[in-house]
Amino acid sequence: MTPTDTNPLAPLLTRVSVGTKYLREPAPSHAELLRMAEAALRAPDHAGLVPYRFAVVRGDAKQRLGDIFEAVALAQGKPTEQARRDRERATEPPLLVAVIARIDAGHPLATVHEQWIALGGALTNFLTAAHAMGYGGKMLSGSKVRAEPVMSAFCRPGESLVGWMVLGTPQGVGRPKFSKPAPEEVMSLWQGQPPGRPA
């Protein structure tokens, strides 16, 4: 997206995932992150639930997270060089935002899958808002989100770690990593019959 874009859908139609090696300082400010969180809170939900929260990792906290990543890698038997690369996954991004799920399995109205959908919508809005504000980012997960030292560093009782967004100023123009179908391939008219049966 460029500052001259006037199409209100431009942030939605031009956003792509931008990995750490294409991100530089400056990272979003605290005020800008609050705006992204505000956008996240406008995502569709059910029963007004907010089954997620965000934790910002910047500055010296990235080094502490890197310590945890490296220790987990070594405990899993990874070679020292690979453990060092795992550490860099925390220290190299300009900024990380952990995404933490707060799913209420016993909620009387909102099912578990509806709560997960709400979280996904919030994540989408957050990243789209970042793009609209001139930043790039990407959601990352992997086996580390299930490692107890990493989970316990972020999660309160009853919570689970989904992963973390890396955010910063993108270098160059991003391109989609995967081909997506044309809109016509995912949109059809329902004719009152189950799929696959003649109308």
N, C-alpha and C positions, 0 to 999 in steps of 0.2 A: 504494500500500500504506500502511496505517496501523499504528501500534504495537499496535493491538488485534487485528490479523489473526492467527488461530491456524491457519488452513489451511496446511499445509506446502507446498502448491503455489502459494500466493498470490504469491510473487515471480515465478514463471514465468508465471502467468496474468494478472498486472496490469502487467508491464513494458511500457513504450512508449519509443520514442526521444524524447529531449528535446534540442532544439537549443540553441545558445549563448545566444540572446536570452532563454531561459527559465531560464538557470543563473546562480546567484549564489554568492558565498563563503558558508560555507566549502567548500573542496574537500576531498577525502579526504586524510587524513594519510598519512605514509609507512607506518605500521603498518597502516592500513586498506587501502592499495594492495597491501601484501604479502598480506593476506587474500584480496583479489580475485585476485591471481596464484596463490595456493594453490588457489582454486576453479577457475581456468583449467587448472591442472595435473591436475585430476580429470576433465577431458573425455576421451571415448574417443580412443584413439590406436591405432597399429599398431606392433608391435615395440618398444613403449616409447619411441618417438621423441618429441621435443619440437621440432617444426619451426618454432619461433617464439621471439621474445623481445620484451620491452616496454622502451620508453625513456620516462621521465617528463620532461615539460617543464613547469616551473613557475618562478615568480619572474622573475629577470633573463633566464633562458634563453628565456622567451617573447618578449622584445624581440629577442634574437638570431635566433630563428626568424622573427620578423616581418621583420627585415632581409632574410633570405633570400627569403621569400615576395614581398616588394616588389621585390627585384632581379630575380627570375625573371619577375614580371609585366611589368616595364619591358622586359626583354630580349625578351619575347614580343610587344612592341609595344602593350601595353595602355596606355590613357590614364593620366595621373598619378592621377586620382581613383580609377580602378578598381584601380590598383596599391596605393593606400592602403587600399582596402577589403580587398584580399588580405592586406595586412599585419595588419589587424585580425582576420583569421581565426585568427591565432596569438596575438594579444595580448589579445583580449576574453574567451576562455573562462577560467574560474577555473583550469583545469588541463588539459593535454593528455597523452595517453599514445600514443606512436607504436607501431604494430604492425609488426613486422619479421619477414618470412618467412625461414626457413632450410631450404629444400627441397633434399633430396639426391636428385637425379635418378638416381643410380646405385645406390641402396640395393637390396640383394638381396631384401628382403622387402616393404617398403612402397613401393607405387607412388606416383607423383607426386600422383595425384588423392586417394589415401588420406591423404597428408601434408597436402594442402590442406583435406581434410575435418576432420582433427585440429585444424588452425589455426582453422577456423571454429567448431568446438566449443569451443575454448579462449576465443575471443572472446565467444561467447554466454555461457559461464559467468562470464567477467569482468564483463560488463555486467549480468547477472542478479544477481551478488553485490553489485555497486554499488547496484542498486535495492533489494535486500534490506536493505542497510545505510543506506537513507534518501537515497541520492544519485540523481541523474539523469545520463543521458549518451547519447551517440550516436556512431556510427562514421561518419567522413567520409573521402572519398578525392578523386577528381577528377584533373585533368591534372597537378597539382603533384607527385603522388607519382611521376610518371615524369620529372620535370625533374631533370637531372643534379646541379645544386647541392643540391637537396633530398635526393635519394637518397644522395649522397656524405656529407651531414651526419649521416646515421643508419646507413648500411649498411656492414658489413665485406665483404670479398671473398666472393662467392657468395651474398650476401643480397639481398633485394628489399624495398622499402617497400610495405606494403599500404595504409597510411593512418594515421589517428590517431583516438583516442577523445577527445571533449571530456567533461569530468566536472565536476560541481558540485552544489550544492543546488538542487533544482527549485523553481520558483515556481508555485504552483497545482497543479491536477490535470491531468496530461497525458492526451491523447486520441490514439488511433491515427490516423495520417495517411491510411492506406489501409484499405479494407475487406478483410477476409480471409474465406475460405470457412468454412462450418460444418465441424466435425470430420468429419462423415459424408461430406463431399465429398472428403476426402483419405485416408479409411480405407475399405478394402473387404476382403472375404474372397476369397482366391485359390481358384479351383475346379479347379486343375490344368490349365487351358487358357490359351493366350496371350490377352492382352487383345483384346476385340472378337470372339472366337469363341464360339459357343454351348457351354455346358457339356455 
